[in-house]
Structure formats: C-alpha cells, structure tokens
C-alpha cells in the first residue's frame, strides 16, 4: 500500500499509510495500550470494534504511522450516520449537507513515541487527503481542559462553534471547519477563562467563535472573535 508520508522520529524512520480492515487487530491493541497509560481516562472515549469496522469499510478514513511493521499511532476521520446527536445541528449546517460532514475522531499515539509531534503530523496528512469532491465540513468534540486535543484542533484551523452537553452527560466544545472557505476577518475579540462556561456560551450565542487559547496565571483562556 502506498506511503502517504515518510519522516523521522529523532533517528528512527517512520511512514504513514492508509489503514484497512485487516489492520483492525493492530489498531485495537494500540488503543488499549494508550488508554491504559492515561492518568485521566475520561479524556478518551475508546472506539468499539463496530465503530472501527464502520470507518475502515469506507465510512471515512483512517491513517496509521509505522516504525517497521509496528503501528505506533493512528488517526481517524468518520463520516457519521445521521442521528439526533449529529454535530451538523450544533454547527448550523443544513441537514441536506450532513452527508458532506466528516468528524475528526479518535487520535492515538503510543506512549513510547510521545513528544515528536506525531499527532500534528497525522492531522496534517489526514486533512490533506480529504476528498473535497465528497466532503465540505470537519467537526469534532473536545473536553474542556484536554489541552493537547484543544491545541491540536486550533492548529488545524478548526474553531469553537459550541459548548454544550453531548453524549448524555459530557460537557464538550464543538469544533468546526468549512473546508471551502478561508477563516473570516474578525473585528472584535474577547477572552474568557475556560472554566467560565456561562460566559463562553453567551458569547457563542452572540455569534462569536473560539479561535485560540493561551495559559496565564495557572489557568487557560479561550479567545473568542466575531
């Protein structure tokens, strides 16, 4: 299978390829390794075998980074089924366009290969291989204070479009990117502590978008622009 990208992790060469159903066992093994190594397991919602199968059988795209024959990281984009939880509703996308929405799904990096920016590398590779004939939007959800994941979304030009309870009882930022449009020019800027849920929801209701974040005085702040 063709290599989508090759690079170095320090002095170790690696390559990125698209994953297929025959890679399922490797994928699940790596997901378990990553999940068990987490100090806070609530930040990762592991995918089920059925969900991986769904993506690998043509409903999205999955890429993996390899050192030799060892899968060391993977990243998934999902073309989700339309249901009441569809992020298109939260992002103001017309229902007849929901089939043109991809979700940024799970991203896992082996604990042995952290610190090399692999998550960002895989993000750049997977975003550059989206079929723009088929898809117009990318959406995602992230837990507040999941700093690596939030940085990851902002670095790809996704913006916060919502902050609400999803998946029954989980507070999540809802990220969004229109692949056809450049980011608009903003004229007004507000910054809010990430822990101030009400203030952020008020700004989002007024049409502001979360565009960046920064750390100050042992807290994280989100930049909202309109």
Residue pairs with C-beta under 8 A, 6 or more apart in sequence:
1 17
1 18
1 20
2 17
2 18
3 15
3 16
3 17
4 16
4 17
4 18
4 63
4 125
4 129
5 15
5 16
5 121
5 125
6 13
6 14
6 15
6 16
7 13
7 14
7 15
7 121
8 14
9 67
9 113
9 116
9 118
10 116
12 67
13 67
14 65
14 66
14 67
14 72
15 65
15 66
16 63
16 64
16 65
16 66
16 121
16 122
16 125
17 63
17 64
17 66
18 61
18 62
18 63
18 64
18 129
19 27
19 56
19 62
19 63
19 64
19 74
20 56
21 53
21 56
21 57
23 56
23 64
23 71
24 49
24 52
24 53
24 56
26 64
26 71
27 52
27 62
27 64
27 71
27 74
28 49
28 52
29 71
30 71
30 72
30 73
30 74
30 108
30 110
31 46
31 47
31 106
31 108
32 46
33 110
33 111
34 44
34 108
34 109
34 110
34 111
35 41
35 44
35 46
37 111
38 44
42 143
43 143
43 146
43 149
44 106
45 106
45 167
46 106
47 76
47 105
47 106
51 78
52 62
52 76
54 60
54 78
55 61
55 62
55 76
55 77
55 78
55 105
56 62
59 78
59 79
60 76
60 77
60 78
60 79
60 102
60 103
60 105
61 76
61 77
61 102
61 126
61 129
61 130
62 74
62 75
62 76
62 77
63 74
63 75
63 122
63 125
63 126
63 129
64 71
64 73
64 74
64 75
65 71
65 72
65 73
65 74
65 113
65 118
65 121
65 122
66 72
67 113
72 109
72 110
72 112
72 113
72 118
73 107
73 108
73 109
73 110
73 113
73 118
73 119
73 122
74 106
74 107
74 108
74 122
75 106
75 107
75 108
75 119
75 122
75 123
75 125
75 126
76 104
76 105
76 106
76 107
77 102
77 103
77 104
77 105
77 126
77 130
77 138
78 102
78 103
78 105
79 99
79 101
79 102
79 103
79 135
80 86
80 87
80 101
80 103
82 88
82 95
82 98
82 99
85 166
85 167
86 98
86 101
87 101
87 103
87 139
87 140
87 141
87 174
87 176
88 94
88 95
88 97
88 98
88 101
88 137
88 139
90 139
90 161
90 162
90 164
90 174
91 137
91 139
91 161
91 162
91 174
91 176
92 161
93 101
93 137
97 136
97 137
100 134
100 135
100 136
100 137
101 135
101 136
101 137
101 138
101 139
102 130
102 135
102 137
102 138
102 139
103 138
103 139
103 140
104 123
104 138
104 139
104 140
104 153
104 158
104 175
105 140
107 119
107 122
107 123
107 149
107 152
109 118
109 119
119 148
119 152
120 152
120 155
123 152
123 155
123 156
124 156
127 138
127 156
130 138
130 179
132 179
132 180
135 179
136 178
136 179
136 180
137 176
137 177
137 178
137 179
138 158
138 176
138 177
138 179
139 174
139 175
139 176
139 177
140 153
140 158
140 174
140 175
141 166
141 172
141 173
141 174
141 175
142 149
142 150
142 153
142 172
142 173
142 175
143 149
143 170
143 171
143 172
143 173
144 163
144 171
144 172
144 173
144 194
144 195
144 197
145 194
145 220
147 220
150 173
150 213
151 213
153 175
154 211
154 212
154 213
156 177
157 177
157 183
158 175
158 176
158 177
159 175
159 176
159 177
159 183
159 209
159 210
159 211
160 173
160 174
160 175
160 176
160 204
160 209
160 210
160 211
160 222
160 224
161 174
161 175
161 176
161 204
161 209
161 210
162 173
162 174
162 204
163 171
163 172
163 173
163 174
163 197
163 200
163 201
163 204
164 171
164 172
164 174
164 201
165 171
165 172
166 172
166 174
171 197
173 210
183 211
186 209
186 211
186 225
186 226
187 226
188 208
188 225
188 226
189 223
189 224
189 225
190 203
190 208
190 223
190 224
190 225
191 221
191 222
191 223
191 224
192 199
192 200
192 203
192 221
192 222
192 224
193 199
193 219
193 220
193 221
193 222
194 200
194 213
194 219
194 220
194 221
194 222
195 219
200 210
200 222
200 224
203 224
204 210
204 224
206 226
207 226
208 224
208 225
208 226
209 224
209 225
209 226
210 222
210 223
210 224
211 223
211 224
211 225
212 222
212 223
213 220
213 221
213 222
213 223
214 220
214 221
214 223
215 221
